Amino acid sequence: MQEDQQRRENSQPQVDTQTLVAIANIHVIDQGIRDIAKEFRFTVEEVQEFYDRCGEMGRTRTRFQKMREELSSRFMDDDQK
């Protein structure tokens, strides 16, 4: 009976700490990308593409913040001019 339990435990896939950390980091990055896209009203795909090229969340946020500011200043509604 104890051998059966050991066999079942050994057959369960084991996830090491590095894998768990990697998965957590991916989740944090994905959440950061979604937050930037939502905050500055761009698509997740646009933000993801830029992040994939530069690999820096801070730089990605700054880029899309500046892009939103530029678009807002150039294309103000008539009643805002």
Kinemage of the C-alpha trace (Angstrom):
@kinemage 1
@onewidth
@group {chain A} dominant
@subgroup {mainchain}
@vectorlist {calphas} color= white
{ca met a 1} P 0.000 0.000 0.000
{ca gln a 2} L 2.820 2.416 0.863
{ca glu a 3} L 4.563 1.441 -2.383
{ca asp a 4} L 1.412 2.324 -4.376
{ca gln a 5} L 1.321 5.775 -2.812
{ca gln a 6} L 5.002 6.319 -3.545
{ca arg a 7} L 4.493 5.283 -7.176
{ca arg a 8} L 1.575 7.739 -7.513
{ca glu a 9} L 3.610 10.561 -5.988
{ca asn a 10} L 6.557 9.787 -8.255
{ca ser a 11} L 4.341 9.722 -11.346
{ca gln a 12} L 2.991 13.223 -10.609
{ca pro a 13} L 4.805 15.858 -12.660
{ca gln a 14} L 7.175 17.865 -10.492
{ca val a 15} L 7.626 21.572 -11.166
{ca asp a 16} L 10.888 23.046 -9.971
{ca thr a 17} L 11.255 26.480 -8.400
{ca gln a 18} L 12.852 28.035 -11.484
{ca thr a 19} L 9.873 27.012 -13.603
{ca leu a 20} L 7.432 28.511 -11.116
{ca val a 21} L 9.401 31.763 -11.040
{ca ala a 22} L 9.460 31.883 -14.845
{ca ile a 23} L 5.696 31.358 -15.011
{ca ala a 24} L 5.132 34.088 -12.414
{ca asn a 25} L 7.380 36.491 -14.353
{ca ile a 26} L 5.486 35.824 -17.571
{ca his a 27} L 2.229 36.585 -15.789
{ca val a 28} L 3.627 39.859 -14.414
{ca ile a 29} L 4.876 40.892 -17.856
{ca asp a 30} L 1.560 40.022 -19.518
{ca gln a 31} L -0.336 41.977 -16.869
{ca gly a 32} L 1.986 44.952 -17.323
{ca ile a 33} L 1.442 44.918 -21.072
{ca arg a 34} L -2.345 44.749 -20.634
{ca asp a 35} L -2.216 47.623 -18.127
{ca ile a 36} L -0.220 49.832 -20.510
{ca ala a 37} L -2.558 49.045 -23.399
{ca lys a 38} L -5.620 49.880 -21.333
{ca glu a 39} L -4.206 53.016 -19.712
{ca phe a 40} L -3.033 54.601 -22.961
{ca arg a 41} L -5.747 53.086 -25.212
{ca phe a 42} L -3.624 51.014 -27.554
{ca thr a 43} L -4.078 47.383 -28.476
{ca val a 44} L -2.367 44.688 -26.458
{ca glu a 45} L -0.754 43.499 -29.700
{ca glu a 46} L 0.838 46.915 -30.328
{ca val a 47} L 2.235 47.116 -26.818
{ca gln a 48} L 3.406 43.475 -26.890
{ca glu a 49} L 5.211 44.011 -30.193
{ca phe a 50} L 7.160 46.980 -28.841
{ca tyr a 51} L 7.937 45.212 -25.550
{ca asp a 52} L 9.204 42.153 -27.439
{ca arg a 53} L 11.637 44.386 -29.326
{ca cys a 54} L 12.985 46.365 -26.357
{ca gly a 55} L 12.397 44.028 -23.400
{ca glu a 56} L 11.938 46.913 -20.931
{ca met a 57} L 8.594 47.568 -19.259
{ca gly a 58} L 9.508 51.125 -18.197
{ca arg a 59} L 10.594 52.059 -21.702
{ca thr a 60} L 7.417 50.516 -23.127
{ca arg a 61} L 5.210 52.501 -20.731
{ca thr a 62} L 7.032 55.752 -21.528
{ca arg a 63} L 6.758 55.152 -25.262
{ca phe a 64} L 3.003 54.604 -25.217
{ca gln a 65} L 2.423 57.458 -22.784
{ca lys a 66} L 4.275 59.819 -25.149
{ca met a 67} L 2.426 58.438 -28.161
{ca arg a 68} L -0.946 59.045 -26.460
{ca glu a 69} L 0.109 62.587 -25.486
{ca glu a 70} L 1.208 63.300 -29.067
{ca leu a 71} L -2.016 61.965 -30.534
{ca ser a 72} L -4.082 63.925 -28.034
{ca ser a 73} L -2.296 67.191 -28.787
{ca arg a 74} L -2.483 66.775 -32.559
{ca phe a 75} L -6.056 65.567 -32.795
{ca met a 76} L -7.936 67.540 -30.178
{ca asp a 77} L -11.673 67.859 -30.594
{ca asp a 78} L -12.798 71.193 -32.010
{ca asp a 79} L -14.336 72.215 -28.675
{ca gln a 80} L -10.991 71.657 -26.901
{ca lys a 81} L -8.988 74.036 -29.121
